[in-house]
Amino acid sequence: MRHWKKILIPYQQAVEELKVKFKGIRNELREMSDYSPIEFVTGRVKKVSSILEKAKKYGISEDEIEEKMEDIAGIRIMCQFVDDIYKVVELIEQRDSRDLEILYVKDYIKEQKESGYRSYHMIIRYPIQTAFGLKKILAEIQIRTLAMNFWATIEHSLNYKYKQNVPNHIQERLKTSAEAAYRLDMEMWAIRDEVINAQKLFEAKSNTVSSIVNNIQILKPIGDEEEVNQFREKFDNLLENGNILELKDLADDIKYAIEKYE
């Protein structure tokens, strides 16, 4: 009898670690008011029932599961645009032979599946420090756009319902909808620069506003009360009617005031 809980613990740890790393990249870029190709990250460990079902389907014995099954640990990275997918791939390739090892890739965007499925898959070997020592496990990273993910989620549900035997008329409609989803991705790509510039402006304003709020709180107990009130009043006016440059000027003025009193 296999002790599945013990077997799956390293996979759960790998998923959590990889999620933290990719979310860290996204957050670091956003904090720097830069564009992040990573929109959001999810992860999961296959359920035991799914592992056994897949092993039976592909003729993998239970003793071979950890060696041959590549997607027990799965990470999914969602992007806004198709070209963001390849930027994420580059980010992962930079880590190859450092904190992970890329074994091979499957580009289902350039060569989509017959069903219409599109996504970019990377199979990696990832080292985990367990209570029993170092363990290197296989994991799959899927990188796709939001539209690709929506379609793939629907297809997965239908395959589960029909036990992989989806009726022909539904298969045809899935193919049609896959092409529609890809056309949507291409339309969004056409206005990519406009979207990114708007998002960068929003991030820059958000970061500047946070800086002003935090620094007003720092200045309040050490600075002149009248000066603090003037800063707060100006901030309230700019928040409603000002632009990013005016907000940045105010942020600099408040920082200078803090330095003056310190």
Secondary structure, 3 states (H helix, E strand, C coil): CCCHHHHHHHHHHHHHHHHHHHHHHHHHHHHCCCCCCCCEEEEEECCHHHHHHHHHHCCCCHHHHHHHCCCCEEEEEEECCHHHHHHHHHHHHCCECCCEEEEEEEECCCCCCCCCCCCEEEEEEEEEEECCEEEEEEEEEEEEEHHHHHHHHHHHHHHHHCCCCCCHHHHHHHHHHHHHHHHHHHHHHHCHHHHHHHHHHHHHHHHHHHHHHHHHHHHCCCCCHHHHHHHHHHHHHHHHHCCHHHHHHHHHHHHHHHHHHC
